[in-house]
Amino acid sequence: MTGTDQARLKLTARGAVALLFIVTLLGQIVSLPGPAFVVGCIGVALLVQPRDLLPMVVTPPLVFFTATTFIEVVRSIGADSMAQALGLGLFTALSSGAPWLFGGSALVLGIAWPRGLSDNVRDLRHDLAIKTPGIPKQRVSSEGTYAPEPEGYFEPRVYGKTTDD
């Protein structure tokens, strides 16, 4: 078997989200949520299949929030005031994890772009344009510039008769 024949591990979007959730959850448990999240983001951005890059790029903030919420709910179960402990725990965890969250999300975008994210976005826009034929395109005049709407287009219409008639 040559080097090009080796099978590489490729994850689907669901598998990548699940892996990122597990890594982030483990990072929350061992009190290193930020670095674990960033390492997980890099890993899944490199391992996800190119056709699944778009769903993977938009999910890291949701995964971070979900893992943080789960851990904080578990931590607040034995507290005197669960709502107060949960609120304070979420505020503290999310505010201290914000730089890691932004950094991990930016790294995912930076890794996914050269791997084909722009092609995925182009394909999505093309598919949406095909599936929505009833939506009118932007009006263009004969000179090739934007043509404004005709006069009176935005004026309200009055239906029926007034009480004075």
Phi and psi in degrees as a GROMACS rama.xvg file:
@    title "Ramachandran Plot"
@    xaxis  label "Phi"
@    yaxis  label "Psi"
@TYPE xy
-87.9409  174.768  THR-2
-65.2193  -28.9293  GLY-3
-82.3987  -17.4996  THR-4
-86.6317  -7.92304  ASP-5
-68.951  137.178  GLN-6
-77.5277  129.094  ALA-7
-99.9591  145.721  ARG-8
-72.3788  121.705  LEU-9
-127.366  131.446  LYS-10
-101.825  149.459  LEU-11
-78.7773  173.433  THR-12
-62.2989  -40.4592  ALA-13
-63.9467  -43.8011  ARG-14
-64.3688  -38.3923  GLY-15
-67.5144  -40.6863  ALA-16
-65.1829  -42.0898  VAL-17
-63.8739  -42.5254  ALA-18
-63.6237  -43.8541  LEU-19
-63.6208  -38.5754  LEU-20
-63.3442  -44.2576  PHE-21
-64.7789  -44.7853  ILE-22
-63.5249  -42.1139  VAL-23
-66.9342  -39.7333  THR-24
-63.8163  -44.1841  LEU-25
-63.2007  -38.1215  LEU-26
-63.8892  -37.7356  GLY-27
-65.3676  -38.2752  GLN-28
-67.8471  -41.2497  ILE-29
-90.6314  13.0624  VAL-30
63.6375  32.5724  SER-31
-130.696  59.4804  LEU-32
-66.6259  -39.2792  PRO-33
-65.3493  -57.6048  GLY-34
-60.8958  -37.5086  PRO-35
-64.9244  -40.0207  ALA-36
-63.7162  -44.4019  PHE-37
-64.8406  -43.2451  VAL-38
-63.283  -41.65  VAL-39
-62.9355  -40.4339  GLY-40
-62.169  -44.9457  CYS-41
-62.6362  -44.4987  ILE-42
-61.825  -47.3564  GLY-43
-72.3297  -30.3016  VAL-44
-66.6447  -30.7697  ALA-45
-83.8372  -26.8085  LEU-46
-96.8897  -16.6399  LEU-47
-73.1745  148.313  VAL-48
-65.0949  144.429  GLN-49
-57.7655  -31.6023  PRO-50
-73.088  -14.9885  ARG-51
-105.772  18.3696  ASP-52
-68.1009  -39.1986  LEU-53
-62.2279  -49.4198  LEU-54
-63.9723  -31.7236  PRO-55
-71.0011  -32.6874  MET-56
-69.8285  -32.47  VAL-57
-88.8734  -9.46788  VAL-58
-93.7669  -17.2648  THR-59
-54.8585  -41.6962  PRO-60
-62.0782  -39.0446  PRO-61
-65.9752  -40.2514  LEU-62
-63.9002  -44.5164  VAL-63
-61.174  -45.497  PHE-64
-63.2255  -43.2373  PHE-65
-64.9107  -45.2841  THR-66
-64.7262  -41.5286  ALA-67
-64.6984  -43.1821  THR-68
-63.4665  -43.0779  THR-69
-59.7745  -48.0717  PHE-70
-64.5043  -41.6469  ILE-71
-69.1289  -33.0748  GLU-72
-64.2778  -44.2698  VAL-73
-63.6647  -41.5465  VAL-74
-67.7721  -29.3509  ARG-75
-90.3913  0.227367  SER-76
-61.7726  -41.8279  ILE-77
-87.7468  3.44091  GLY-78
-76.0538  158.314  ALA-79
-63.2513  -44.7028  ASP-80
-119.12  99.898  SER-81
-62.6952  -40.8223  MET-82
-63.7339  -42.9062  ALA-83
-67.0374  -42.8393  GLN-84
-65.4229  -39.8468  ALA-85
-66.3898  -45.1138  LEU-86
-61.7581  -46.8044  GLY-87
-67.3331  -39.6637  LEU-88
-65.5935  -43.3469  GLY-89
-65.0897  -43.7886  LEU-90
-60.0478  -45.9513  PHE-91
-66.3983  -46.7038  THR-92
-66.9605  -42.3701  ALA-93
-72.8748  -36.872  LEU-94
-72.3191  -35.6791  SER-95
-76.795  -22.9653  SER-96
-92.61  -3.32843  GLY-97
-58.9552  -45.3528  ALA-98
-62.2924  -37.2075  PRO-99
-67.8495  -38.5981  TRP-100
-62.4568  -47.6751  LEU-101
-65.268  -41.5723  PHE-102
-64.3476  -44.5839  GLY-103
-64.5122  -41.0898  GLY-104
-65.5556  -39.2485  SER-105
-66.7016  -38.6603  ALA-106
-64.6641  -40.2497  LEU-107
-60.5801  -44.7886  VAL-108
-63.3167  -42.9991  LEU-109
-64.595  -34.4396  GLY-110
-80.4439  -38.1301  ILE-111
-74.5136  -29.4184  ALA-112
-59.5444  -52.067  TRP-113
-70.9103  -16.9784  PRO-114
-81.6308  -6.74637  ARG-115
123.936  17.5951  GLY-116
-63.1807  -37.4968  LEU-117
-63.7672  -35.4213  SER-118
-66.0046  -38.7855  ASP-119
-64.188  -41.4095  ASN-120
-66.2529  -41.4225  VAL-121
-62.5959  -43.468  ARG-122
-63.6108  -40.0546  ASP-123
-63.8537  -44.3789  LEU-124
-63.27  -38.9945  ARG-125
-65.0573  -45.4249  HIS-126
-62.8207  -39.6991  ASP-127
-67.8933  -35.4818  LEU-128
-67.2958  -35.5054  ALA-129
-73.0574  -39.652  ILE-130
-78.2935  -12.2919  LYS-131
-121.278  68.9033  THR-132
-72.4349  -20.3927  PRO-133
-77.4498  -13.2203  GLY-134
-81.01  122.063  ILE-135
-70.314  146.333  PRO-136
-78.3927  167.857  LYS-137
-64.1928  134.259  GLN-138
-71.8574  135.342  ARG-139
-129.047  133.83  VAL-140
-79.2623  177.663  SER-141
-66.9351  -21.7459  SER-142
-82.5523  -6.3376  GLU-143
90.3649  8.1711  GLY-144
-106.103  169.982  THR-145
-66.5847  130.576  TYR-146
-99.0783  123.366  ALA-147
-68.7181  163.469  PRO-148
-67.8306  153.82  GLU-149
-65.7946  158.558  PRO-150
-59.8825  141.962  GLU-151
81.7035  3.0718  GLY-152
-64.1646  -39.0902  TYR-153
-97.7149  6.50818  PHE-154
-75.0891  140.438  GLU-155
-70.4378  146.385  PRO-156
-98.0354  139.919  ARG-157
-107.715  124.383  VAL-158
-106.177  142.79  TYR-159
85.4165  -169.667  GLY-160
-109.995  153.675  LYS-161
-78.2869  166.178  THR-162
-73.4162  -15.9027  THR-163
-76.81  -19.9376  ASP-164
